[in-house]
Structures are given as C-alpha cells and as structure tokens.
Amino acid sequence: MYSSRTTWAVVLSVVLGGITARAQGVAPPPAPETPSPPPPRTGWRVQGLPLLNFNSDEGLGYGARLMLVDAGDGTQAPYRHAIIAQFFQTTRGNAVHRLMLDAPTFLESRWRLGLDVSLLNDRFSPYYGQGGAASFDQDFAACDDRNALEDAPDVCPGNPAFRGLRYYNFEQRTLPSVVLNARRPVSGPWQVSMGYRFRMTRVATRYDADALGQSGASRLEEDIQAGRVNDGGPVTGTFRTAELTAGLLLDLRDNEPAPIRGMFHELAVRGAAGATGSSFNYWGATANFRFYHPLGTDRLVAALRLMGDVMGGNVPFYLLSSFGGVEWRDGWGGVGGVFTARGILKHRLQGEVKALVNGELRWQFLSVLPLKQRVDFTLVAFLDAGRAWSDLSFQDRGMGRYAGGGGLRVAWEKNFIVRMDYGVSPQDGTTGFYLDFNHLF
C-alpha cells in the first residue's frame, strides 16, 4: 500500500520519464492504470453482527443479529430484501428476540414494507404511578444486604422505610408482538405510513421468593386497590391489543444516521377496537419534531427534539408509557431512560398525555482515517426534560422532570455510531450511564 508521499513520487517519475523519452525519440512508458471499482455485489449473502450494550436501568445487554440479505442486481440501496433474526437479552431480565423482514422496494414498488415478530420480556418493568404526581422514594426499594432478604424479603437491616426490593416493579411478557409497517414517498421529502400492531401481553404483579419478592403490596397493587388502574378492571392475566396506525412524515435531513442540517417531522395516529382484534378500545396521536442546525461550522451542530403523545379511551395501564410513530418500539416509551430522558429512571413518568424535550450540542472534535476508513469522534452536551399527565383533564399535581449530562459518539463512515451518555437528574437524585448505538434522535 502506497503512502501519499510514495504516490506522488511515482507520479513524478512517470512524468519525468515521459519528458526524457520524448527528447530521445523514445515512446514514454505507459501511465499506471487506475484500478476499476469492484462490481456491485448481487444476489444473497449472510451477515452477522454481535450485539452488546449497557444502561443503568437494564444492565448489560448481549446477543447477536444474523442477516440474510438479497442485494438483487446490485443497484437497489441498501438492498432488495433482508431477513433478520435477533437474539438479545440483558442481565436484569429484559429480552428482545426478533424475526424481521425488510423490503425497501416491495414488489418493485415505492412502498417500503417491514414485518417484525418478537418476543418481549420485561421481567422488572418499572411503575412509579401515573401522571406528574408519580412519586419515587429510593429507600422504599433499596437494600444493600441482599442476603438478608432471602429470609425476610420485607425487612432490610438499617433501612426502616424499606417496602420491598420489587416495590416499584411488575412483570410483563409479550408473545407475540407483531408489527407491520408500510411507508412510501408521495411528493419530494413527504412520506406516508400505515401499519398494524398486535400484542398478546401477560401481566403479573407478584414475584416469587427466588426473585426476592415481598409479601407487602407493590406500588402498582396500591394503585389497583385505589381503583386508579384500568378503570378498576382486571390487571393481571393475559391481554390482547391490536392497533391500526397511520402517519405523515417530512424528512429533510442531509444524512439520516448523523444529520448536520435539516429536519424530520412526523404526525401519527393509532386506534384499537374489537374490529381490529383488540380487547381494549382506545386511540392515540403523536407529534414528533426534530431540528438540526450547524453553528458556523459543520463540526458544531445544535439538535432539538420535541415530542408529544396523547391517548384516550380504555387504555391498558402497561401502554401508558408508549409513544406512537414509525420509529418507536415496545419498551422504548415513558419519560426516562436510554431512549427518552437520560439520567431519569426508565418509565419514571407515564400517563395518557406525555411531553418530551431533548436538546443536544454536538461537537465533532476529531476525525481520523485508519486503514482509509473514516472515524469521527463527537462530544455531546445534552438537556432532557419531560412531563406526564394521567388523563386529558390535565388536573395532575406535581411537576415535570429534567436531567442533563454529556457523552461521546464514535462514528464509523458516518453510518455506524456508538454512543456513550451519562446523565444526572437533580430532582430525584438519580444518575444513568448508557452505552448504545446511534444518536438518541
């Protein structure tokens, strides 16, 4: 492999050699040929990718993703079809096992079709109450002496306020979760989307002795007894929800994984009823606005996300943390956690109405080219804030939550991005560290 200095030496020798040869009446040596680019890959191929992440709410995540990719004739970007299988779980009882199909040009049309069939397990799903008045007292569920809880799960030596290690948790397992999405461009940067989401979810409020479950009531059970959950209907058991979705999108980003300028906006609606296959009748709407703007240079970018979500009807309590839209998946919702508000506990705020603001200042301070591959390093300062209301009456007491912090992004060829964030929430006295992929928004 030539260095740049060696390359220039070769070019100079060829030029001088040609001049000398012409002076002597001798034909100059031929210039070195520029290598032609490799032909595009066609047909099917197999790709594999290990999965590894960490966040303070769910622990260490590990797994693998296997992709069977059809490149077609090589002209379709990013591919013609892809079949993706994923195994992923965390050390704190979360699992997301998925089988996905992605067809960017379904049946040679302008429609992009995606199908996702998943098993979702959230063994210790957080619940702090509903709306802005949802309270959190760290002493209620904190115990340094785990061995003592094996004999007396309701008593923690040195912590008289202790109510149980699982006081703020309940268990939910969704099998299956089926998500069908279709989207297509309609005019310039405008796109439309539609889809269908089906979930079969089992909910339990108690944990056995092996999971150090307490005998006293959890926060969720206290709200059940007060009639604040599911309008007094059943809470434990297996429940079926099925939603029809539709949306309008405007995408003006210059680079989807790491935008420098532009915007992305989405308005989405969803509805569930007996006719769609749901046991609950409810509706929802989501507004998602994102802005990206360079500050004098492309290396310094201000980014802003504003989101709002409203729901109404007979909404099952375990969906009160959810948002709508084409990019959101089960388990990503609530105000708090790796995808919404860093430094605030996962699902800290939830309700029929949710508002979220994320602001970031991104400074790309270093770019290197090891082995002719571009790697960018970016420092990020952020401020996240959110609010939730239990219903559309907006009568909740309490206040919103905010958190701030910083992080680092490492981007390979501007497409593969590793993010590391550390956030602090002064109101609750909580912190969070997050190692994941891609920008938050």
Stockholm file with secondary structure:
# STOCKHOLM 1.0

chainA/1-441         MYSSRTTWAVVLSVVLGGITARAQGVAPPPAPETPSPPPPRTGWRVQGLPLLNFNSDEGLGYGARLMLVDAGDGTQAPYRHAIIAQFFQTTRGNAVHRLMLDAPTFLESRWRLGLDVSLLNDRFSPYYGQGGAASFDQDFAACDDRNALEDAPDVCPGNPAFRGLRYYNFEQRTLPSVVLNARRPVSGPWQVSMGYRFRMTRVATRYDADALGQSGASRLEEDIQAGRVNDGGPVTGTFRTAELTAGLLLDLRDNEPAPIRGMFHELAVRGAAGATGSSFNYWGATANFRFYHPLGTDRLVAALRLMGDVMGGNVPFYLLSSFGGVEWRDGWGGVGGVFTARGILKHRLQGEVKALVNGELRWQFLSVLPLKQRVDFTLVAFLDAGRAWSDLSFQDRGMGRYAGGGGLRVAWEKNFIVRMDYGVSPQDGTTGFYLDFNHLF
#=GR chainA/1-441 SS CCCHHHHHHHHHHHHHHHHHHHHTTCCCCCCCCCCCCCCCCCSEEEEEEEEEEEETTTEEEEEEEEEEEECTTTTSSSCSEEEEEEEEEETTSEEEEEEEEEETTGGGSSCEEEEEEEEEEEEEEECCCSSTTCCCCGGGGCCSCHHHHTTCTTCBTTBTTCCCTTTTEEEEEEEEEEEEEEEEEEETTEEEEEEEEEEEEEEECCCCGGGTCCSSCCHHHHHHHTTCSGGGSCCSEEEEEEEEEEEEEEECCSSSSSCSSEEEEEEEEEEECGGGTCSSCEEEEEEEEEEEEESSSTTEEEEEEEEEEEEEESCCGGGTTCCCSTTCCTTCCSBSBTTTBTTSCTTCBCSSEEEEEEEEEEEEEEEECGGGCCEEEEEEEEEEEEEEESSTTCCCCSCCEEEEEEEEEEEETTTEEEEEEEEEETTTTEEEEEEEESCCC
#=GC SS_cons         CCCHHHHHHHHHHHHHHHHHHHHTTCCCCCCCCCCCCCCCCCSEEEEEEEEEEEETTTEEEEEEEEEEEECTTTTSSSCSEEEEEEEEEETTSEEEEEEEEEETTGGGSSCEEEEEEEEEEEEEEECCCSSTTCCCCGGGGCCSCHHHHTTCTTCBTTBTTCCCTTTTEEEEEEEEEEEEEEEEEEETTEEEEEEEEEEEEEEECCCCGGGTCCSSCCHHHHHHHTTCSGGGSCCSEEEEEEEEEEEEEEECCSSSSSCSSEEEEEEEEEEECGGGTCSSCEEEEEEEEEEEEESSSTTEEEEEEEEEEEEEESCCGGGTTCCCSTTCCTTCCSBSBTTTBTTSCTTCBCSSEEEEEEEEEEEEEEEECGGGCCEEEEEEEEEEEEEEESSTTCCCCSCCEEEEEEEEEEEETTTEEEEEEEEEETTTTEEEEEEEESCCC
//
